[in-house]
Amino acid sequence: MKVRVRFAPSPTGALHIGGVRTALYNYLFAKKHGGEMLLRIEDTDSNRFVAGAEEYIIESLNWLGIKFDEGVGVGGQYAPYRQSERKDIYRKYVDFLLENKKAYIAFDKPEELEAKRNETANFQYDASTRLQMKNSLTLSENEVTEKIAAGENYVVRIKIEPNEDITVNDLIRGEVTINSSILDDKVLWKSADGLPTYHLANVVDDYLMKITQVIRGEEWLPSAPLHVLLYRALGFESAMPQFAHLPLLLKPEGNGKLSKRDGDRLGFPVFPLDWTDPKSGEKSSGYREAGYFPEALVNFLALLGWNPGTEQEIFSMEELIDLFSLDRVSKSGAKFDYEKGKWFNHQYLIRKSDEELAVLFNTSTSLSNQFDDATLAHIVGLVKERVTFVQELWEQTAFFFLAPTEYDEKTVQKRWKAETPALMQELIVELEKISDFSAANTEEIILGWISTKGYNMGAVMNAFRLALVGAAKGPHLFDITAVIGKAETIKRIEKAIETLK
Ligand code: GLU
């Protein structure tokens, strides 16, 4: 049987990073098995619908290279893939369940349910209480028909038989058995909007769309026994997909589920892209805008809950597809180690060629046109080991483009002594004499001069660096002089002598 999996988000806001990982694991699993993956939008809960969320989800997954074979935005033989457009399809299954007495109609008003909850501790609508309620099990057929004809709102509830062990065979967690008595008669459909709830729509669509594995977050594990019962009640049992519930992403400290607040508190994004909530206007930052490479985020997420069983940490999407298996997904939650995420970005950054990085860097500064492409690539190559994000390259290279206008206080105090100006004047004289200003040649001549004169190496070099960079930082000094050239080097020393008098 061909592997078919789905990513089935509800468009209730920005896609959480845990949801991105779910999509990724579905994708890796599908591709590994030569199967297909579809995108289904589960938008049957109109109260939770958020404008723009669907587009956000699609844009996020596109950015990360998680591709769909079918679904919203792609089409396919089981279209439509947006549940709100499949109303008529679900109604048929609701009728089937009612006819077969696997479900019943309930008229209890919200305030009546509320009253019941207040009067009975831990009230649950189930086999032990449903005969006290207002539904088609307690009302006559006529009463039911009349109420419906009179336009009274109702819901359809699943009729769960008590005291039955239900086993879910989870590909990650193994056998999970619960007793049906702990389940309530969940609402499957509401006459008010003619829409099914998540449970019915999810199961019917997985069946109709020929889904073979349901790979989703651990928060859905409690729904799985109900889904098993629904498969049976609908007569789909033989086509029931296998379940795989992925471990939670945990707070960096390791206790509890990773939330948006953790990101705000510790200063990292929990969403793939920037997001502005259309109602509250609240803004959240995303990995893309924070400067992450999509490949780095994919690599980082792949290893949050899965491991290849080797020491290897850097994987391309192709390698991940090749190695992925649900057997190696852990049962326990995965700590969200944001520093590790940065490490991955750094690893991807240093693996990019200097030329490629120079192009990315180029777009962030207008000053870059004072150098040719090869020099820009060379500059970027000199500092790339020191940065995590492309946008940090500027801070590390600004002095190549702009002469310092101020000098770091502490460094001046430490490195610029009474005798320094005279030393720097002499240095200028030596530099003037050099015709081949390449890094190696300049270095040889200047170091030779220092040692012949018996000068203190640190005294010359630290002051020299301060004059060129304005601080005690930057790559190898003679790499800097070679890039900015003789005239600019001398000009900067003169300026420092002048300014630091
Ligand atoms: N619509 C559910 C969600 O938002 C889907 C859960 C599932 O994959 O079954 O995650």
Residues whose N, C-alpha, C, O or C-beta is under 5 A from the ligand:
A	BS01	LIG	A8 P9 S10 E42 N202 R216 W220
